[in-house]
Amino acid sequence: MKKLFLLLVIIVSPAGFAQSTFDKWPAMKEFHEIISQTFHPSEEGNLEPIKSRSLELAQKAERLNMGEKPKEFSTKEILVATEKLQIKSWALHKKIKIGSSDKEITILLSEIHDIFHEIAGLCANEK
């Protein structure tokens, strides 16, 4: 009986109905997939994923910035952060294309990762 009650509480709770940021904002989910698949290997010194996918990362950042956003995520802070994300992502792609050092690439990728987390935090505050 306790298990059934607990299951009902979980299903009926407001959290059970709440959509995640990724559900509400597909461009955010798409960017997250690329940043997670490229940033985490870089933490171990593997820059091949970002070197081969920097254009895709920049395009996803541009879509995140320029595309339609859910109304609750169209705050000034989020708009500024997504613009910064787009600018930094294109800068990273250009650096990779011209053969910048691994150190420069790693630093810029970390900045992009931090901006993404800033946006995610701002979205969480808007819920």
N, C-alpha and C positions, 0 to 999 in steps of 0.2 A: 504494500500500500504506500509506504514511504517513497519507493522508487517511482511509482506512478505519479504521485503528487509532485515530486521533484521534476519529472519529465514535463508535466503540465506547466509548472512555473517557468521552466526554461523556454518552452514553446510560446507561451502567452506573454512573456515579459516584453517590455518595450525594446530591449536590446535584440530580441529575436526578430523584431520587425524593422529595426534600423538597417538602412543600407550602408555599406561601407563606402568610403570615398571612391574606391576603385569601381564600385558598381555604379555610382552616380556620375563618375567622370572617367570614361574609358581611356582617354588620352593619358591620364595619370597612371593607369594600370599598364598601358603600353610602354610608357617611359620607364616605369619601375622595372619591368621585365628586362629591358636592355641595360639599365644602370646596374642591376644586381648581377647580371651575367658578365658584365665587364669590370665593375669595380672590385668585386670580391676576389677574382683572380689576381688583380693588380696588387692586392694586399700581400700576396705571396710572391710578388715579383714577376708575375706572368702578365705582360702587356699585350700579348697577341690578340686576345679577345677585343680589346678596345682599338687596337690598331686596325683590325679587320672590320670593325663595326662602327667606327667613329661617324661616318656619314649617316648611318641609320640612327645613331644617338642624336645627332644634330637635327635630323628631320623630325624625330619624335619630340624633341624639345620645342621645335618650331610649332608643331601641331598643338602641343600643350599650351603654348603661349598664344598662338594666333587663332586656334580653334574655339568653338563654342564651349563655354564653361557653365556648369550649374550656377544658378543665380546666387546661391549662398556662398559660392567660392569666387565670386567676382568682386572681392574687396580690393581696396587700393594696395594693401600689403601683398596679397597673393598676385595681383597683376604686376607689381614691381618685381617680385621674386621670379615669376615665370619669364619675364622679359630678360632678367639677368641670367637665368638658366639657359635660355635660347642663345644669348650672346656668347656665354662661356662655352657652350657646346659647339657652336660653329668655330670659335677660336681654337678649341681642342682639335677639331677635325683639320683645320688649316695647319696647325703645328705638326700633326702627324703626317700630313701630306708633304711638308717641306723637310721632314726628317729631324725634327727637334729631339733633344735628348730624352732618355727615359725618365730622368728626374723631372724635367719640365712637364712631360705628359702626366706623370704620377701626381704632381702637385695640382695641376689643373683638373684632372679627373676627381681628385679628392674634394676640390672646391665645388665641383658640379654635384657630387654626392651630398655634400653638406647643404647645398641650396635645395636639392630635392627633399631632404629631411626637413628643412625649414618650411617648405611648401606643405608637406604632409602635416607638420605640426600646426600650421595656420589653418589647414582644412579641418583638423580635429577640433580646433577652438571654435570653428564656425558651426559645428553640428548642433 
